[in-house]
Amino acid sequence: MNNFKALVGWLKQAVTDKEQFHLGYADESSEFVRFNHAKVRQAGQVQQASLNLKLINDGRHADLGITLAGEPELDRQRLADGLQQLRETLPLLPQDPYLLLNHNAWQNHNEQLRPLPELAQVLADISQAAEGVDLVGFYAAGPISRGFASSDGAFGWHQANSFNFDFSLFHANGEAVKASYAGHTWDSAEFTERFQRAREQLEFLGRPLHKLPPGQYRAYLAPAALEEIFSIVTWGGFSAQAIASKGSCLQKLYTGEQSLSPLVKVDEQISGSLSQAFSTEGYPRGDVTLINAGKAEGQLINSRSAAEYGLSTNGASSDESPSALQMAAGNLPQADILKQLGTGLYISNLWYLNYSDLPAARLTGMTRFATFWVEDGEIMAPVSTMRFDDSVYSLLGSQLEALTSERELLLSASTYSQRNTSSNLLPGALVKRLTLTL
């Protein structure tokens, strides 16, 4: 943080009276371990830091990414070179009619410094749990920091420690169970319990495949499967711009033409999450209730949408999608899932999702990994890969029977350019009817 503050101080002196700036900061100190056949195949560390400089002058603005070296003099020179490059660029650009700056000198400081597990302990737990099984996985852990400063005096700093172990267990027949364990504090007992559930599912994958004809089936969607549904719904589903232009998949929910089950409450829960409580546009971010008792309540609004549609921004990201989505838990204990399911499908994962009818919030996709046929509360056999086609208004609306009382924290496993801070905290969902098409 001190290095970032020093660069901010230099930049305040370097800009002219007519210029304004936003300076974003990102860094991580991460350790990565790759597993194959339950053995460590690759281990390493990544330390990196970068800036995003936005220069504004007379309604014109331009951005530039700058990689930092960790050496104060060199970093100041890179920032100076970037400032000059943007000064030469701005006269070539038109004024932006939707530029809405925040001139408030807000302050926000949040450090979640819960100690991360010792790597030796993590490796010992994984090695013991994976004895005798074919495990492929990826472990990432370490502190992630985000910062923001503006020429108007705003300053934000966020640091959070986290780990994410994303893994699959493979049967000799090529079938697999996919699972993950993520959070702030490594709990050996909790990890062992989660791993044991995956091992139990792996045993069932050795049974002959049960082929189902297309039709409608009672089904349980595990949190990871529900996450896949939310991952596509959040592509513009809660976006103020998409809603205003009538391009949201949840348009009918926001107009009141459709509703979800009263059990459904969805929030963008920034507080306590890995996501920072400020946006890259310089606005504080708070918790937003998006769906309450099955009805649309809030939307995600960035500054451009606020300027274009006359709304009040709530610090949403540039694509107006959630970064810390939570769904309220229900009353179904995890121990009773199979009993309450009775006869139907237990679906651990979904993939290849897309819209088959966006205005109707209708999705299509495939079952993946451990999907089982259950009879009278007992897993009978794995199910061959099937395609589903169903509406969000059905799955989370008229056909939603129960949500689990336990929720699972699912952190983004993306490491493209840097570790991602997005997260989902989700229950499992028991639905009366899921439509399989082939």
C-alpha positions as a Markdown table, in Angstrom:
| # | Residue | x | y | z |
|---|---|---|---|---|
| 1 | Met | 0.0 | 0.0 | 0.0 |
| 2 | Asn | 2.9 | 2.4 | 0.8 |
| 3 | Asn | 4.2 | 2.1 | -2.8 |
| 4 | Phe | 0.7 | 2.8 | -4.2 |
| 5 | Lys | 0.3 | 5.9 | -1.9 |
| 6 | Ala | 3.7 | 7.2 | -3.0 |
| 7 | Leu | 2.7 | 6.9 | -6.7 |
| 8 | Val | -0.6 | 8.6 | -6.0 |
| 9 | Gly | 1.3 | 11.5 | -4.2 |
| 10 | Trp | 3.6 | 11.9 | -7.2 |
| 11 | Leu | 0.7 | 11.9 | -9.7 |
| 12 | Lys | -1.2 | 14.5 | -7.8 |
| 13 | Gln | 1.8 | 16.8 | -8.2 |
| 14 | Ala | 2.4 | 15.9 | -11.9 |
| 15 | Val | -1.1 | 16.6 | -13.3 |
| 16 | Thr | -2.1 | 20.1 | -14.4 |
| 17 | Asp | -5.1 | 22.1 | -13.0 |
| 18 | Lys | -7.2 | 21.0 | -16.0 |
| 19 | Glu | -6.4 | 17.3 | -15.7 |
| 20 | Gln | -8.0 | 14.7 | -13.5 |
| 21 | Phe | -6.9 | 11.2 | -12.9 |
| 22 | His | -8.2 | 7.8 | -11.7 |
| 23 | Leu | -5.5 | 5.4 | -10.6 |
| 24 | Gly | -6.3 | 1.7 | -10.0 |
| 25 | Tyr | -3.9 | -0.8 | -8.4 |
| 26 | Ala | -3.9 | -4.6 | -8.4 |
| 27 | Asp | -1.3 | -7.0 | -6.9 |
| 28 | Glu | -1.1 | -10.5 | -5.8 |
| 29 | Ser | 1.4 | -12.8 | -4.1 |
| 30 | Ser | 0.3 | -16.3 | -5.0 |
| 31 | Glu | 1.5 | -19.8 | -4.7 |
| 32 | Phe | 0.3 | -22.4 | -7.2 |
| 33 | Val | 0.4 | -26.1 | -7.1 |
| 34 | Arg | -0.6 | -28.5 | -9.9 |
| 35 | Phe | -1.5 | -32.1 | -9.2 |
| 36 | Asn | -1.7 | -35.1 | -11.5 |
| 37 | His | -2.3 | -38.7 | -10.4 |
| 38 | Ala | -2.5 | -37.3 | -6.9 |
| 39 | Lys | 1.1 | -36.1 | -6.9 |
| 40 | Val | 2.6 | -32.6 | -7.1 |
| 41 | Arg | 3.7 | -32.1 | -10.7 |
| 42 | Gln | 4.4 | -28.3 | -10.6 |
| 43 | Ala | 4.7 | -25.7 | -7.9 |
| 44 | Gly | 5.6 | -22.1 | -8.0 |
| 45 | Gln | 5.0 | -18.5 | -6.9 |
| 46 | Val | 3.8 | -15.4 | -8.7 |
| 47 | Gln | 4.3 | -11.9 | -7.4 |
| 48 | Gln | 3.0 | -9.1 | -9.6 |
| 49 | Ala | 1.5 | -5.6 | -9.4 |
| 50 | Ser | 0.0 | -3.3 | -12.0 |
| 51 | Leu | -1.6 | 0.1 | -12.4 |
| 52 | Asn | -4.5 | 1.3 | -14.5 |
| 53 | Leu | -4.2 | 5.1 | -15.2 |
| 54 | Lys | -7.1 | 7.0 | -16.5 |
| 55 | Leu | -6.5 | 10.6 | -17.5 |
| 56 | Ile | -9.4 | 13.0 | -18.0 |
| 57 | Asn | -9.4 | 16.5 | -19.5 |
| 58 | Asp | -12.4 | 18.5 | -20.8 |
| 59 | Gly | -14.7 | 15.5 | -21.0 |
| 60 | Arg | -12.1 | 13.3 | -22.8 |
| 61 | His | -10.5 | 10.3 | -21.2 |
| 62 | Ala | -8.2 | 7.5 | -22.0 |
| 63 | Asp | -6.8 | 4.5 | -20.0 |
| 64 | Leu | -3.4 | 2.8 | -19.9 |
| 65 | Gly | -2.2 | -0.3 | -18.1 |
| 66 | Ile | 1.2 | -0.2 | -16.5 |
| 67 | Thr | 3.2 | -3.2 | -15.0 |
| 68 | Leu | 5.1 | -2.3 | -11.9 |
| 69 | Ala | 8.6 | -3.5 | -11.1 |
| 70 | Gly | 8.5 | -3.0 | -7.3 |
| 71 | Glu | 11.4 | -0.4 | -7.6 |
| 72 | Pro | 10.1 | 3.1 | -6.6 |
| 73 | Glu | 12.2 | 5.1 | -9.1 |
| 74 | Leu | 11.5 | 2.8 | -12.0 |
| 75 | Asp | 7.8 | 2.6 | -11.2 |
| 76 | Arg | 7.6 | 6.4 | -11.0 |
| 77 | Gln | 9.2 | 6.7 | -14.4 |
| 78 | Arg | 6.8 | 4.2 | -15.9 |
| 79 | Leu | 3.9 | 6.2 | -14.5 |
| 80 | Ala | 5.4 | 9.4 | -15.9 |
| 81 | Asp | 5.8 | 7.8 | -19.3 |
| 82 | Gly | 2.2 | 6.6 | -19.2 |
| 83 | Leu | 1.0 | 10.1 | -18.2 |
| 84 | Gln | 2.7 | 11.6 | -21.2 |
| 85 | Gln | 1.4 | 9.0 | -23.5 |
| 86 | Leu | -2.2 | 9.7 | -22.4 |
| 87 | Arg | -1.6 | 13.5 | -22.7 |
| 88 | Glu | -0.7 | 12.9 | -26.4 |
| 89 | Thr | -3.7 | 10.6 | -26.9 |
| 90 | Leu | -6.5 | 12.8 | -25.4 |
| 91 | Pro | -6.6 | 15.5 | -28.1 |
| 92 | Leu | -7.3 | 12.8 | -30.6 |
| 93 | Leu | -10.5 | 11.6 | -28.8 |
| 94 | Pro | -14.0 | 13.0 | -28.8 |
| 95 | Gln | -15.7 | 14.1 | -25.6 |
| 96 | Asp | -17.6 | 11.3 | -23.8 |
| 97 | Pro | -21.3 | 12.3 | -23.2 |
| 98 | Tyr | -21.7 | 9.5 | -20.6 |
| 99 | Leu | -18.7 | 10.3 | -18.5 |
| 100 | Leu | -19.9 | 10.7 | -14.9 |
| 101 | Leu | -17.2 | 11.4 | -12.4 |
| 102 | Asn | -17.4 | 11.1 | -8.7 |
| 103 | His | -15.9 | 14.2 | -7.1 |
| 104 | Asn | -16.4 | 13.0 | -3.5 |
| 105 | Ala | -13.2 | 12.4 | -1.5 |
| 106 | Trp | -14.4 | 9.1 | 0.0 |
| 107 | Gln | -12.1 | 6.8 | 2.0 |
| 108 | Asn | -12.3 | 3.1 | 2.3 |
| 109 | His | -9.8 | 0.7 | 3.9 |
| 110 | Asn | -10.4 | -3.0 | 4.4 |
| 111 | Glu | -7.9 | -5.7 | 5.1 |
| 112 | Gln | -8.9 | -9.3 | 5.7 |
| 113 | Leu | -5.8 | -10.8 | 7.1 |
| 114 | Arg | -6.9 | -14.2 | 8.3 |
| 115 | Pro | -3.8 | -16.4 | 8.2 |
| 116 | Leu | -3.5 | -18.7 | 5.2 |
| 117 | Pro | -2.7 | -22.4 | 5.7 |
| 118 | Glu | 0.8 | -23.5 | 5.6 |
| 119 | Leu | 1.5 | -25.2 | 2.2 |
| 120 | Ala | 3.0 | -28.2 | 4.0 |
| 121 | Gln | -0.3 | -28.8 | 5.9 |
| 122 | Val | -2.4 | -28.4 | 2.7 |
| 123 | Leu | -0.2 | -30.9 | 0.8 |
| 124 | Ala | -0.3 | -33.4 | 3.7 |
| 125 | Asp | -4.1 | -33.2 | 3.9 |
| 126 | Ile | -4.5 | -33.6 | 0.1 |
| 127 | Ser | -2.0 | -36.5 | 0.0 |
| 128 | Gln | -3.8 | -38.3 | 2.8 |
| 129 | Ala | -7.3 | -37.8 | 1.4 |
| 130 | Ala | -6.3 | -38.8 | -2.1 |
| 131 | Glu | -4.5 | -42.0 | -1.2 |
| 132 | Gly | -5.5 | -44.6 | -3.8 |
| 133 | Val | -7.4 | -42.4 | -6.2 |
| 134 | Asp | -6.5 | -40.6 | -9.4 |
| 135 | Leu | -6.6 | -36.9 | -8.6 |
| 136 | Val | -6.1 | -34.0 | -10.9 |
| 137 | Gly | -6.2 | -30.6 | -9.4 |
| 138 | Phe | -5.0 | -27.0 | -9.0 |
| 139 | Tyr | -4.3 | -25.1 | -5.8 |
| 140 | Ala | -3.9 | -21.4 | -5.6 |
| 141 | Ala | -3.5 | -19.3 | -2.5 |
| 142 | Gly | -2.2 | -15.9 | -1.3 |
| 143 | Pro | -3.1 | -12.3 | -0.6 |
| 144 | Ile | -4.8 | -10.2 | -3.3 |
| 145 | Ser | -4.8 | -6.4 | -3.1 |
| 146 | Arg | -6.8 | -3.8 | -4.9 |
| 147 | Gly | -6.5 | 0.0 | -4.7 |
| 148 | Phe | -8.0 | 3.2 | -6.1 |
| 149 | Ala | -7.2 | 6.8 | -5.9 |
| 150 | Ser | -8.5 | 9.9 | -7.7 |
| 151 | Ser | -7.4 | 13.5 | -8.1 |
| 152 | Asp | -10.5 | 14.5 | -6.1 |
| 153 | Gly | -9.0 | 12.8 | -3.0 |
| 154 | Ala | -10.8 | 9.5 | -3.0 |
| 155 | Phe | -8.7 | 6.6 | -1.8 |
| 156 | Gly | -9.6 | 2.9 | -1.4 |
| 157 | Trp | -7.6 | -0.1 | -0.3 |
| 158 | His | -8.6 | -3.7 | -0.1 |
| 159 | Gln | -6.6 | -6.8 | 0.7 |
| 160 | Ala | -7.9 | -10.3 | 1.3 |
| 161 | Asn | -6.3 | -13.7 | 1.8 |
| 162 | Ser | -7.9 | -16.7 | 0.1 |
| 163 | Phe | -7.2 | -20.2 | -1.2 |
| 164 | Asn | -9.0 | -22.3 | -3.8 |
| 165 | Phe | -8.4 | -26.0 | -4.5 |
| 166 | Asp | -10.2 | -27.1 | -7.7 |
| 167 | Phe | -9.9 | -30.8 | -8.3 |
| 168 | Ser | -11.3 | -33.8 | -10.1 |
| 169 | Leu | -11.3 | -37.5 | -9.2 |
| 170 | Phe | -11.1 | -39.9 | -12.1 |
| 171 | His | -12.5 | -43.5 | -12.3 |
| 172 | Ala | -10.6 | -46.1 | -14.3 |
| 173 | Asn | -13.4 | -46.0 | -16.9 |
| 174 | Gly | -12.7 | -42.3 | -17.6 |
| 175 | Glu | -15.7 | -40.9 | -15.7 |
| 176 | Ala | -14.9 | -38.1 | -13.1 |
| 177 | Val | -16.2 | -36.3 | -10.1 |
| 178 | Lys | -15.4 | -32.6 | -9.9 |
| 179 | Ala | -15.3 | -30.7 | -6.7 |
| 180 | Ser | -13.6 | -27.7 | -5.0 |
| 181 | Tyr | -12.7 | -26.4 | -1.6 |
| 182 | Ala | -12.2 | -22.6 | -1.2 |
| 183 | Gly | -12.3 | -19.9 | 1.4 |
| 184 | His | -10.2 | -17.8 | 3.9 |
| 185 | Thr | -9.3 | -20.5 | 6.5 |
| 186 | Trp | -8.3 | -24.0 | 5.7 |
| 187 | Asp | -10.1 | -26.5 | 7.9 |
| 188 | Ser | -8.6 | -30.0 | 7.6 |
| 189 | Ala | -11.7 | -31.7 | 8.9 |
| 190 | Glu | -14.0 | -29.8 | 6.6 |
| 191 | Phe | -11.8 | -30.5 | 3.6 |
| 192 | Thr | -11.6 | -34.2 | 4.5 |
| 193 | Glu | -15.4 | -34.4 | 4.7 |
| 194 | Arg | -15.8 | -32.8 | 1.3 |
| 195 | Phe | -13.2 | -35.0 | -0.3 |
| 196 | Gln | -14.9 | -38.1 | 1.2 |
| 197 | Arg | -18.2 | -37.1 | -0.4 |
| 198 | Ala | -16.4 | -36.9 | -3.8 |
| 199 | Arg | -14.8 | -40.4 | -3.2 |
| 200 | Glu | -18.2 | -41.9 | -2.4 |
| 201 | Gln | -19.6 | -40.5 | -5.7 |
| 202 | Leu | -16.5 | -41.9 | -7.5 |
| 203 | Glu | -17.5 | -45.4 | -6.4 |
| 204 | Phe | -20.9 | -45.1 | -8.0 |
| 205 | Leu | -19.3 | -44.1 | -11.3 |
| 206 | Gly | -18.1 | -47.7 | -11.7 |
| 207 | Arg | -21.6 | -48.9 | -12.1 |
| 208 | Pro | -23.1 | -49.4 | -15.6 |
| 209 | Leu | -24.6 | -46.2 | -17.1 |
| 210 | His | -28.3 | -45.7 | -16.7 |
| 211 | Lys | -29.8 | -44.3 | -19.9 |
| 212 | Leu | -32.8 | -42.0 | -19.6 |
| 213 | Pro | -35.2 | -41.1 | -22.4 |
| 214 | Pro | -35.9 | -37.4 | -23.0 |
| 215 | Gly | -38.6 | -36.2 | -20.6 |
| 216 | Gln | -39.2 | -34.3 | -17.4 |
| 217 | Tyr | -37.6 | -35.5 | -14.2 |
| 218 | Arg | -37.4 | -34.6 | -10.6 |
| 219 | Ala | -33.9 | -33.3 | -9.9 |
| 220 | Tyr | -31.4 | -32.0 | -7.3 |
| 221 | Leu | -29.0 | -29.3 | -8.5 |
| 222 | Ala | -25.8 | -29.2 | -6.4 |
| 223 | Pro | -24.3 | -25.7 | -5.7 |
| 224 | Ala | -21.8 | -26.1 | -8.6 |
| 225 | Ala | -24.6 | -26.9 | -11.0 |
| 226 | Leu | -26.6 | -23.9 | -9.7 |
| 227 | Glu | -23.5 | -21.7 | -10.2 |
| 228 | Glu | -23.4 | -22.6 | -13.9 |
| 229 | Ile | -27.0 | -21.4 | -14.2 |
| 230 | Phe | -26.2 | -18.1 | -12.4 |
| 231 | Ser | -23.0 | -17.7 | -14.4 |
| 232 | Ile | -25.1 | -17.2 | -17.6 |
| 233 | Val | -28.0 | -15.4 | -16.0 |
| 234 | Thr | -25.6 | -12.8 | -14.7 |
| 235 | Trp | -24.4 | -12.0 | -18.3 |
| 236 | Gly | -26.5 | -8.9 | -18.3 |
| 237 | Gly | -29.4 | -10.3 | -16.2 |
| 238 | Phe | -29.0 | -7.7 | -13.5 |
| 239 | Ser | -27.4 | -5.0 | -15.7 |
| 240 | Ala | -29.1 | -1.6 | -15.7 |
| 241 | Gln | -28.0 | -1.0 | -19.3 |
| 242 | Ala | -29.5 | -4.4 | -20.4 |
| 243 | Ile | -32.7 | -3.8 | -18.5 |
| 244 | Ala | -33.1 | -0.2 | -19.9 |
| 245 | Ser | -32.5 | -1.4 | -23.4 |
| 246 | Lys | -34.7 | -4.5 | -22.9 |
| 247 | Gly | -31.9 | -6.9 | -23.5 |
| 248 | Ser | -31.8 | -8.6 | -20.1 |
| 249 | Cys | -32.7 | -12.3 | -19.8 |
| 250 | Leu | -34.6 | -11.3 | -16.7 |
| 251 | Gln | -36.6 | -8.5 | -18.4 |
| 252 | Lys | -39.9 | -10.1 | -17.6 |
| 253 | Leu | -38.9 | -10.4 | -13.9 |
| 254 | Tyr | -38.1 | -6.7 | -13.8 |
| 255 | Thr | -41.3 | -5.7 | -15.5 |
| 256 | Gly | -43.3 | -7.9 | -13.2 |
| 257 | Glu | -44.6 | -10.2 | -15.9 |
| 258 | Gln | -42.8 | -13.2 | -14.3 |
| 259 | Ser | -41.7 | -14.1 | -10.8 |
| 260 | Leu | -39.5 | -16.7 | -9.2 |
| 261 | Ser | -40.2 | -18.8 | -6.1 |
| 262 | Pro | -40.7 | -16.9 | -2.8 |
| 263 | Leu | -37.7 | -18.9 | -1.6 |
| 264 | Val | -35.4 | -17.0 | -3.9 |
| 265 | Lys | -33.4 | -14.1 | -2.5 |
| 266 | Val | -30.3 | -13.1 | -4.3 |
| 267 | Asp | -27.8 | -10.4 | -3.2 |
| 268 | Glu | -24.6 | -8.8 | -4.4 |
| 269 | Gln | -23.0 | -9.1 | -1.0 |
| 270 | Ile | -19.8 | -7.0 | -1.2 |
| 271 | Ser | -19.3 | -6.8 | 2.6 |
| 272 | Gly | -17.2 | -9.7 | 3.9 |
| 273 | Ser | -16.4 | -10.9 | 0.4 |
| 274 | Leu | -13.1 | -11.0 | -1.6 |
| 275 | Ser | -14.3 | -8.1 | -3.7 |
| 276 | Gln | -13.3 | -4.6 | -2.9 |
| 277 | Ala | -16.0 | -2.1 | -1.8 |
| 278 | Phe | -15.2 | 0.4 | -4.6 |
| 279 | Ser | -15.3 | 0.4 | -8.3 |
| 280 | Thr | -12.7 | 1.0 | -10.9 |
| 281 | Glu | -14.8 | 4.1 | -11.9 |
| 282 | Gly | -14.3 | 5.6 | -8.4 |
| 283 | Tyr | -17.6 | 4.9 | -6.7 |
| 284 | Pro | -18.1 | 3.1 | -3.3 |
| 285 | Arg | -19.8 | -0.2 | -3.6 |
| 286 | Gly | -22.3 | -1.6 | -1.1 |
| 287 | Asp | -24.6 | -4.6 | -0.8 |
| 288 | Val | -27.5 | -4.7 | -3.3 |
| 289 | Thr | -30.5 | -7.0 | -3.0 |
| 290 | Leu | -31.2 | -8.1 | -6.5 |
| 291 | Ile | -34.1 | -10.5 | -6.0 |
| 292 | Asn | -36.2 | -10.6 | -2.9 |
| 293 | Ala | -38.9 | -13.3 | -2.3 |
| 294 | Gly | -38.8 | -14.1 | -6.0 |
| 295 | Lys | -39.4 | -10.6 | -7.2 |
| 296 | Ala | -36.9 | -8.2 | -8.8 |
| 297 | Glu | -35.7 | -5.5 | -6.4 |
| 298 | Gly | -32.4 | -4.0 | -7.4 |
| 299 | Gln | -30.1 | -3.8 | -10.4 |
| 300 | Leu | -26.4 | -3.2 | -10.9 |
| 301 | Ile | -25.7 | 0.4 | -12.2 |
| 302 | Asn | -22.4 | 1.7 | -13.3 |
| 303 | Ser | -21.7 | 5.4 | -13.9 |
| 304 | Arg | -22.3 | 5.2 | -17.7 |
| 305 | Ser | -25.7 | 3.7 | -17.2 |
| 306 | Ala | -26.5 | 6.2 | -14.5 |
| 307 | Ala | -25.6 | 9.1 | -16.9 |
| 308 | Glu | -27.4 | 7.6 | -19.9 |
| 309 | Tyr | -30.6 | 6.6 | -18.2 |
| 310 | Gly | -30.9 | 9.1 | -15.3 |
| 311 | Leu | -30.2 | 6.5 | -12.6 |
| 312 | Ser | -28.0 | 6.6 | -9.4 |
| 313 | Thr | -24.9 | 4.5 | -9.7 |
| 314 | Asn | -24.2 | 1.8 | -7.0 |
| 315 | Gly | -20.6 | 1.2 | -8.1 |
| 316 | Ala | -21.2 | -1.7 | -10.4 |
| 317 | Ser | -18.5 | -3.0 | -12.6 |
| 318 | Ser | -18.2 | -2.0 | -16.3 |
| 319 | Asp | -20.2 | -5.0 | -17.4 |
| 320 | Glu | -22.7 | -4.6 | -14.5 |
| 321 | Ser | -22.4 | -8.2 | -13.4 |
| 322 | Pro | -22.1 | -9.5 | -9.8 |
| 323 | Ser | -18.7 | -10.2 | -8.3 |
| 324 | Ala | -20.0 | -11.4 | -4.9 |
| 325 | Leu | -23.3 | -13.1 | -5.5 |
| 326 | Gln | -25.1 | -14.8 | -2.6 |
| 327 | Met | -28.3 | -16.8 | -2.7 |
| 328 | Ala | -30.2 | -17.2 | 0.6 |
| 329 | Ala | -30.2 | -20.7 | 2.1 |
| 330 | Gly | -33.3 | -22.8 | 2.6 |
| 331 | Asn | -34.4 | -25.5 | 5.1 |
| 332 | Leu | -33.3 | -28.7 | 3.4 |
| 333 | Pro | -30.5 | -30.4 | 5.4 |
| 334 | Gln | -27.7 | -31.8 | 3.2 |
| 335 | Ala | -28.1 | -35.1 | 5.0 |
| 336 | Asp | -31.7 | -35.3 | 3.7 |
| 337 | Ile | -31.1 | -34.5 | 0.0 |
| 338 | Leu | -31.4 | -38.0 | -1.4 |
| 339 | Lys | -34.4 | -38.8 | 0.9 |
| 340 | Gln | -36.3 | -35.7 | -0.2 |
| 341 | Leu | -35.3 | -36.2 | -3.9 |
| 342 | Gly | -36.8 | -39.7 | -3.7 |
| 343 | Thr | -36.6 | -40.8 | -7.3 |
| 344 | Gly | -34.9 | -38.6 | -9.9 |
| 345 | Leu | -31.6 | -37.0 | -10.9 |
| 346 | Tyr | -28.8 | -35.9 | -8.7 |
| 347 | Ile | -26.8 | -33.4 | -10.8 |
| 348 | Ser | -23.4 | -32.3 | -9.6 |
| 349 | Asn | -22.4 | -30.1 | -12.5 |
| 350 | Leu | -23.7 | -28.6 | -15.7 |
| 351 | Trp | -21.7 | -27.1 | -18.6 |
| 352 | Tyr | -21.9 | -25.7 | -22.1 |
| 353 | Leu | -24.8 | -23.5 | -21.1 |
| 354 | Asn | -26.3 | -21.0 | -23.5 |
| 355 | Tyr | -29.7 | -19.4 | -24.1 |
| 356 | Ser | -32.2 | -21.2 | -26.2 |
| 357 | Asp | -34.7 | -18.3 | -25.7 |
| 358 | Leu | -33.2 | -15.2 | -24.0 |
| 359 | Pro | -36.3 | -13.2 | -23.5 |
| 360 | Ala | -37.9 | -16.2 | -21.8 |
| 361 | Ala | -34.8 | -16.8 | -19.7 |
| 362 | Arg | -34.7 | -20.3 | -21.3 |
| 363 | Leu | -31.4 | -22.1 | -21.0 |
| 364 | Thr | -29.9 | -25.2 | -22.6 |
| 365 | Gly | -26.8 | -27.1 | -21.5 |
| 366 | Met | -25.4 | -30.5 | -20.7 |
| 367 | Thr | -25.0 | -32.6 | -17.6 |
| 368 | Arg | -21.4 | -33.2 | -16.6 |
| 369 | Phe | -19.3 | -35.3 | -14.3 |
| 370 | Ala | -21.2 | -37.0 | -11.5 |
| 371 | Thr | -24.8 | -37.1 | -12.5 |
| 372 | Phe | -26.7 | -40.0 | -10.9 |
| 373 | Trp | -30.1 | -41.7 | -11.1 |
| 374 | Val | -31.6 | -42.0 | -7.7 |
| 375 | Glu | -34.5 | -44.4 | -6.7 |
| 376 | Asp | -36.2 | -44.3 | -3.3 |
| 377 | Gly | -33.5 | -42.0 | -1.9 |
| 378 | Glu | -30.6 | -44.2 | -3.0 |
| 379 | Ile | -28.1 | -43.6 | -5.8 |
| 380 | Met | -28.5 | -46.5 | -8.3 |
| 381 | Ala | -26.2 | -45.6 | -11.2 |
| 382 | Pro | -24.5 | -42.8 | -13.1 |
| 383 | Val | -26.5 | -41.3 | -16.0 |
| 384 | Ser | -25.1 | -40.8 | -19.5 |
| 385 | Thr | -24.6 | -37.2 | -20.6 |
| 386 | Met | -27.9 | -35.5 | -21.3 |
| 387 | Arg | -29.0 | -32.1 | -22.7 |
| 388 | Phe | -31.5 | -30.1 | -20.7 |
| 389 | Asp | -33.6 | -27.2 | -21.9 |
| 390 | Asp | -35.6 | -25.3 | -19.3 |
| 391 | Ser | -36.5 | -21.8 | -18.1 |
| 392 | Val | -35.1 | -20.0 | -15.1 |
| 393 | Tyr | -38.7 | -19.1 | -14.2 |
| 394 | Ser | -39.4 | -22.8 | -14.0 |
| 395 | Leu | -36.2 | -24.1 | -12.3 |
| 396 | Leu | -36.1 | -21.3 | -9.7 |
| 397 | Gly | -39.8 | -20.5 | -9.9 |
| 398 | Ser | -42.8 | -22.7 | -10.3 |
| 399 | Gln | -40.8 | -26.0 | -10.0 |
| 400 | Leu | -38.5 | -25.0 | -7.1 |
| 401 | Glu | -39.3 | -27.1 | -4.1 |
| 402 | Ala | -36.5 | -26.5 | -1.6 |
| 403 | Leu | -33.1 | -25.0 | -1.1 |
| 404 | Thr | -30.4 | -26.6 | 1.1 |
| 405 | Ser | -29.7 | -25.1 | 4.5 |
| 406 | Glu | -25.9 | -25.4 | 3.8 |
| 407 | Arg | -24.3 | -23.2 | 1.2 |
| 408 | Glu | -21.0 | -23.7 | -0.6 |
| 409 | Leu | -18.5 | -20.9 | -1.3 |
| 410 | Leu | -17.4 | -21.1 | -4.9 |
| 411 | Leu | -14.4 | -18.9 | -5.8 |
| 412 | Ser | -13.5 | -18.2 | -9.4 |
| 413 | Ala | -10.7 | -20.5 | -10.5 |
| 414 | Ser | -9.7 | -18.1 | -13.3 |
| 415 | Thr | -6.0 | -17.0 | -13.3 |
| 416 | Tyr | -6.1 | -15.3 | -16.7 |
| 417 | Ser | -3.6 | -12.5 | -16.2 |
| 418 | Gln | -4.2 | -12.5 | -12.5 |
| 419 | Arg | -6.3 | -14.3 | -9.9 |
| 420 | Asn | -9.9 | -13.4 | -9.9 |
| 421 | Thr | -11.8 | -12.1 | -6.8 |
| 422 | Ser | -15.3 | -13.1 | -7.9 |
| 423 | Ser | -17.3 | -15.5 | -5.7 |
| 424 | Asn | -20.6 | -17.2 | -5.4 |
| 425 | Leu | -22.2 | -18.4 | -2.1 |
| 426 | Leu | -25.0 | -20.8 | -3.1 |
| 427 | Pro | -27.2 | -23.6 | -1.7 |
| 428 | Gly | -28.3 | -26.6 | -3.7 |
| 429 | Ala | -31.8 | -26.7 | -5.3 |
| 430 | Leu | -34.4 | -29.4 | -5.3 |
| 431 | Val | -36.7 | -29.0 | -8.3 |
| 432 | Lys | -39.9 | -30.9 | -9.1 |
| 433 | Arg | -39.3 | -31.0 | -12.8 |
| 434 | Leu | -36.3 | -30.6 | -15.1 |
| 435 | Thr | -36.7 | -31.1 | -18.8 |
| 436 | Leu | -34.2 | -33.3 | -20.6 |
| 437 | Thr | -34.4 | -33.0 | -24.4 |
| 438 | Leu | -31.8 | -35.6 | -25.7 |
